[in-house]
C-alpha cells in the first residue's frame, strides 16, 4: 500500500511543518513521495535532502529577521515581499548551503504544487523539473498581490494554495491509498467565507486571467472543503493528520526569531506526542523510503 506525505502551506506558519518533519527524520520515518504547497514545498526540500535538523532550522530562523528575507522594502523594490533571489541564491549557496546532491540522490519524490493563472488550477512539478533556483517551488511560494508572477515552461504561476491549499486529493489521484497530512491550522479553524481580496482588486492585477480570479473567489470554500476531506479520511483510517495542538497566532509574514522558534518547537512536540499512533497507522502500509 502506497503512502503519501501531504504538507499544507501557510507562510511563516510553515515553521510548524518544519518541526514536524524534524521529528519524523529524527525517528527514522520518511515517505516515498511528498506533496508540498507553498511553505510546505519549501520545507519538503530540506526534508528530502536530509537537512531538516534543529541546527539547520536555527540558521534559517536567524535570517528570517533579515530585511532581504521578507519585508515591505522588498515589495517596493522588486514587487515581491519575499526576496527569492536571496533565499534561493545567497542563502542556499553561501549562508546556509543546500545539499543539492543529497536532494537529487534521495529516493523520496517531490510533487510541488503551484497555481496556473491561465487555467486557475493546480499544476505539480517533480524533481526532474527542478533547476538550481528551484523555480517551481519559488512559484508555489509566490503569494498573490504581494509577489510577482513566475513564468516557467509555458505556465504563469503563483501560490499553489490559491487552487489547492491541501493537496491530499492529488496524492489520492496519484494512487496513494494512505496519507500523512501536516496542517498549519488547529482543529477548530475554518476559513472565513469572505474572499481574501475583493473581485475588483483582483481584476486590476489579474484581469487577463479570469479563471484565476474565480479560483481566488472560491478559495475559502475550497480550503474548508479540503479540511473536510482530511477529517473524513482520518475517520475512515485512510489519513493520519498532524495539526497544531493550539492555534498558531501569528502572521504569515512573521519575522521575530523567537516566535518562529516556538512554532517550530511546537511542531516537534506535537509530532513526538503522536509517534506511537503514527507508527501504528503506517504499519499496514508499505515501508517508507529511507532518507
N, C-alpha and C positions, 0 to 999 in steps of 0.2 A: 504494500500500500504506500503510495507516494504522499509526502508531507511537505507543505509549503510554509514558509515564514513570511508573514504579511506585516508590513510596517507603515503605519499612518504617518502623515506629516505633522505640521503644527509649528513651524518656525522654531524659535528657541525652546519651545516645549519639547523639541526633539531630543534634548539632553536627557529626558526621562528614558526614551528609547535607547540612547547610548548606554545608560546604566543597566538596563535590562540585558542588552547584548553583551556587556562586560560580564555580567553574572552568568550568562549562558556559556560564554567562552571559558570562564574560569572553572566551570563544572563539566567541560567536555561535551557540550551539547551544540551541535550545528545541524544544518539542513541542506538538502540537495539544491534548493533554489530559494532565493529571497526576492520578494516583491516589495519595492520601495517607492513611496510617493514623497516628493519634496524633501523635507529633512530626513524622512525615512530612507530615501535613496542615498542621501549623503552619509547617513550612519551605516548603511549597508557596505559602503566602500571599505571602511576600516574593519568591519566585521569579517568580510571576505578575505581581506589581506592579513588578518590576524593581529591588527594593530589597535583593537578596541580595548586597550588596557587602561588601568587607572592612571598610570603615568602619562600616557598619551592624551587622555581626557583633560588632565590638569594643564597640559601645554596648550591644547586648543582653547580651553576656557580662559586662560590668561590673555589670549589675543581677542577674545570677544569684546573686550573693552576698547580695543584699538579702533580709532575712527575709520580706518580702512576696511574693517570687517563689516560694520553696519552703522550707518549714520545718515542724517539729513544732508550733510555735506556731500556724501556720495551721490545722493539723489539729485542734488543741484548740479553736480559736476559731470556725472555720467548718465543720469537718467535711471539709475538703479540704486536702491537703498543699500544693497549688498555690493561690495566690490569683489566680483567673482574673479577678476584678474589677479587680485591679491590672494584670494582664498585658494584658487587652483594653480596659482603661479608661485609667488614668493613663499607662501605658507607651505605648500606641498613639496616644493623643491629645495627650500633652504631652512625655514624656521622650524617646521615640524615635518620632516621629509616623509613622503608617502612611499610605501614599498610597492612599486608598480609590478615588479617581478612576482612577488608573492600573490598579488591580486590576480594576475592573469594565469598563474600556475594553479591556483586553488580550484578544487573540483566543484566548489559551490558556484552555481549560476546566479546571475543577476538579471532581474527584469525591472528596469527603472521606467516609471510612467510619467509622461508629460501630456498636456492637452494641446491638440491640434486646433489652431484657431479657425481653420477653414471648415473643418467638419464639426467642431465642438465636442469631439470625442477623445477618449484617451488613446494614446499610442505608446507602445512599450519598446524599449531598447535593451539589448543584451550586451554581454562583454565584447562580442565581435563588432559592435557599433561604437565602442568607446575609443576616443582619441586621448592624447596626453592631457588635454584640458577637461576631460570628462564632460563634453558639451551636452549630451543628453541629460546628465544629472544636473548640470547648470540650468538647463531648460526646466527641469522638474521643480527646481527651487525658485524659479523666477515668478514672483507673485504679481498678479495683475495690478495695474495702476502705479506700482512703485518699482517695477523692474522692466527692463527693455525686453521686447520680443526676441527670441532666439531662433535664428534661421539654421536649419540642419536637414540636409538631404531631402530638400523639396518641401519640408514642413516649416510652418511658422508656429512656434511653440511657446507655451507658458506653463505655469504651475500645474502639475498633474492633479492636484486636489480640486481644481475647477470642475473637472469632468468625473473623476473617480477618486474621492478622498481616501477610501479604504479599499484597496484592490483585491479583496478576497474573492470576488466573483471572477476576476481574471484568473486567479490561481485555480479555481474550480474548473473554469473553462479549459485550462491547460492540462487538466487531468488529475490534479491533486485532490485526493479524497479526504484528507485531513489537513487542517491548518492551525498553526500557532499564530495568533494575531496580537500585535502590540499596539495599543491605543494610547493617545496622549491626553485623553479626557477621562474623568472619573465616571463611575456607573450612573450617576444622576444626570449627567449632561445631556441636553438636547439643544440643537442649534435653533435659534430664533427663526421664525418663518419669514422674517424681513430680510430681503437680499442685502448683501454687504454694501453694494453700490446701486444707486438708482439707475434705471434703464437709460435715462437721458445722459447721465455722466458716462456710462459705458459706451454709449453711441458716439460721443465726441471722440473718444480714442480708438474704439474698435468698430466703428460703423461699417467698415469693409468686411467684417466677419459676423454676420447676423446669427450664425449658428453658435458661435462662441458666446455672444450676448445671451442667447436663450439658455445655454448651459449655465451661465452665471446666475441668471434669474431663477433657475431650478436648483441651484446649489444647496440651499437649506434642506429642501425636500430630498435631494439626492443623498446628502450626508445622513440625515435621520433614517432614511430607508436602509442605507448600508449598515448603520448601527443595529437596526432590527434584524438584518441578515446575520450579523455577528451573534446576536443573542439567540436567534433560532438555531444556528449551527452549534452554539455552545450547549443549548438544551438537548439537542439531538446527539451530543457526544462527537460531533464532527469538527469542532473547533475548541481550542483552548485559548482563552483570552487573558492577557496580562494588561491591566489598566491601572492608573494611579489610584492608590488607596484613599487619597484625599484630593480635593480639587487643586489643580495647579493654577494658582492665582498669579499669573504673570503675562506679560505682553509677548507676542510672537517676535518682537524686536528687542527683548530684554538683553541688557549689556552688563549687568552687575555680576562679576565673577562669583561672589558668594551665593547669590540666589541661584545661579546656574548650577553651581556645585551641589547645592541642596537638592535640586531637581534630579540631578544625576545620581546622587546617593539614594534618593527615594526609589529610583528605578532599580538599583541594585538590591535594596532591601525587599521591595515588592516581589521581585523575581525569585530571590532566595527563599522567601516565605512560601512560594508555590512550587519549589523544585520537586518535592515528593509527588504532588499531584500531576505535575508536568511529566515526570518520568513514567508515571502510570499511564497517562494519556498516550505517550509515544510508544509504549511497549507493544501495542498492537500493530504499529506501522513498520515501514522499512527502516533500517538503521540509518540515522542521519549521516551525512557526509562528514568526514573529519577535516577540520581546518588545518 
